[in-house]
């Protein structure tokens, strides 16, 4: 007797090696999977620019990293808050600083590291969260992080599937030119964006799925697994929005079944156990 809708995921015709170099970018679900790769001994770089939710911001960050165009004192992406803190519209608040120079140094150093990593990486995993984007009202510039600035400063837009596909197909061609052996995996975050309302969230996720279908790219169905296989609230965290630890672990196992061979699975399991033992020793000390 089947008690759940099982998502059929064909095993990939290529596999990740135990020490694969993997760059993971996108929504906060990326952090969950990326952390498991790190604990499993893989050479993973996880959300180096912080969480990014929409396709345009993720693409812009990767393009800038490949191009290695430094941010400068005059960059319009930099803004100073009322408390004197400097932020970047394209970066997470963890880069924010009271010093504009420190902010510039941090984001440029990270950008160069990502650019170098991309040229040698084996795999790029991209998790799209929403098709909703924000632009600075005064300049029309895309904003990846509003840094809790007043809503009146921004214009809210919804990308179309064709906008997303056009932007990403060009970027994927560029990525192939700088690293021909790079494998790219797309996924859609199973986390719903409650702020937009559930109806808008469904439309947004649908746009992302349509865009990926138009692009005919490698796709891992984390979104479908969460909604169809794990459609019970026991698989959600206390906020009833984010996947629980059990759900993340289940999706991670499905990911391994798709992209790891037995050798890589064994190596990751061994490294994870060693990490857990180390954590236990740290706690009891």
N, C-alpha and C positions, 0 to 999 in steps of 0.2 A: 504493500500500500504506500503510495506517494503522499506525503503530507506537506509538500511545498512545491512551488513551481521552480524547476531546476533550469538554470541558465546554461545552455550548452556553449562552451568556449573551446574551440579547437586548439590543440597545442600548437604553439608557434613553430615554424620551420627553422628557426634559429634560437639559440639558447644563450643566456648570460653565463659567463664564467664566474667562479667564486670571487675573484678579485677584479671584477668588471668595474670600470669607471663610469659612474652613472650620475648625471645631473638631473635633479628633480625640481621643477618649478611649478608654481600655481597656487591653488587655494590651500587652506589649512589642512585639508585631507592629505596633501602632499607631505606635510610634516610627519603625519602618522606612518605612512608607508616608508618614507625616507629614513626615519629613525630606526625602523626594523632592519633596513639594509645596513645602516651603520653598525647596529648591534650585531648583525650577522657577518661582520668583517668585510663588507664590500666597500670599495672606495667611492662613497656617495657624497656628493655636494648637494645639500638640501636647502632649497629656498634661500639662496645667498642674498637676495634683495628683500627678503621678507615675503609674507604672503601677498600674492597677486591674484585677483579673482577673474578679471575679464580678459578675453583674448587679445584685445588691442594693447593693454598694458604689458602683458606677458611678452607679446611679440616685440614691442618697443624696447623692452629691457634686453632681450636676446640680440636684437639688431644692433643696439648700441654697444653691447659687449663684443660682438664680432668686429664691429667697425672700430672699436677702441677710441671713440671720440670722447675725450675728457670733458667733464663738466668744469666750468670756469666760474670766476667771480661774477661774471655777467650773465650766467645761464638763467633763463627765465623759469627753469624748474625749481629754483631755490626761492624760499619765502621765509620771512621772519614773523613769528607769532607775536601776539601782544605781550607775552612774558619775556620776549627777547630771544627765545629759542629759534634756531634755524632748522628748517625742514626741507625735504625734497618732495615735490609733488609725485615723484615717480618711485619713492622708496618708503619702506616701513619706518615707523617712528623710532625703531632701535638705532637708526642712523642719526637721529636728531641730536643737535648739540647747541650749546650756548655760543660755540665758536664756529663761525662760517668756514674757517680754514680747516678745522677738524672734520666738519661735515663733508667738505670737498675731498679731503684726503681719504676718508673712509669709503665714500661711494666710488671714487676713482680706483682705489686699490682693489675693491671688490669687483668692479667691472673688469679690470685687467685680469684678475684671477679667473673669472668666469670665461672670458675670451680665450685664455690659454687652455683652460680645462676643456672647453668645447672642441678645440682643435685636436684633442687627444682622446676625448671621451668615446666610450663604446655605445652608450645608450643615453637618450634624452627622454624623460618622462614628463609630460605636460598635463596638468589637471586643470581643466576649465571649470569655473564656478558659476559664472553668470554672464549673460549677454548685455547686461545693463552697464553703461559707462557714464562717467561724469566728466564734464569739461568746465574749465574755469570760465566764468561768464564774460569776464573782461577781455580775455585773450583768445578764447576758444581752444586753449591747450588741453589735451587729454590729461586727466588726473588719476593716478593709481591709488592715492591715499589722500583723503581730505583733511587728515590731522585735526579732526574735531573743529574745523573752521565753520563759520555760519553757513547754513544751507543756501542762503541768498547769494553766496559767491559762486554757485555752481549751476550748471544746466545738466539735467538728467536726460540721457538718450538711450535708445535700445538699438543695438546693432542688428543688422539682418544677417541671415546665414550666408548670403553672397558676399557681403562686406568682409565677413570673417574668412571665408574661403579664399577670396582674392588676396587678402593680406598675408595669409599663412602659406599659400602656395608659392608666393614669391620668396618668403623667408625660408621655406624648406629647400628651395632651389639654391639659395645662398649657403645654407648650412651644408648641403651636399657638396658644394664647390670647395668649402674649406675643410670638410671632413667626410670624404666619400663613404667611409665605412660606418658612419654614425647611424644607428637604428633609432627611430623616433616612435614613441608610443603615446597616444592620446587617451585620455579618459575624462569623464565628466564627474565632478564631485557629487557624492551622494548626499551632501549636506544641503538642505533647503535654505534659501535666503528669505527668512521670515519677514524681514523688514519690508520687502517689496510686496508682501501679501502672497498667499499660497497660489492664487490664480496666476499672478504675474510670474511667480517662480516657475510654474509649470510651462508657461509660454517661453520663458527665458531658457530653461533646460532644453525645450524642444528645438529652439533655434540653434543651440550649441550642437545638438545631435544631428540636426539637418546639415549644418555646416561641415561636420566631420564626414557625414555620408557623401556630400558633394565632393569632398577632397579625396575620398577613397583611401584614407590613411589607416595605419595600424591602430586598432581601437580595443581597449580593455574595458569591459562593461561593469565597472564598479557601481555606477548609478543603478543599472538594472538589477544587479545582485542585491543591493540594499532594498530596492522597492519591491522586488518580486520574491526572491528567496528568503529575505529577512524582513518580511512585512509585519512582524509582530513587535509591539512596543518594548518587549524585553530585550530587543537588540538595539535600543536607543539609550543614550545617556539621560541624566536627570532632567535636562532641558527639553527632552522629547524631540530634539532636532538633530543633534550630532550622534553618530554611531557610537555604540558602547565599545568597550575594549574587546569584548567577545566578537562583535560584528567586524571590527577592524582586523582582528586576528583571522577571522573566517575569510574576509576579502583578500588578506595577505596570503593565505594558503592557496586560494584560487589563482592569485597572481603567480605564485611559485609554480603551481601545476602547469601554468601556461608558458612561462618563460625560463624555468630552471630545469636542467636535467638532474638525474639522481646525484651526480657528483656535486653539483652546486648546492642542492638541497641539503646534502649531508654536511658540507662545509659550513653553510649558513647556520644549520642547527647546532653544530659543534661550537661555533664562535658565539652564538647566542647564549648557550648554556654557560660558557666561560664568562661572558659579560654578566650574566645573572649571578654566578658565584662571586664574582668580584664585587657586585653591588651588595650582596649579602654580607661579605666580609667587611665592607666599608660601614654598613649600618651597625653591625655588632661591635665594631671597634669604638 
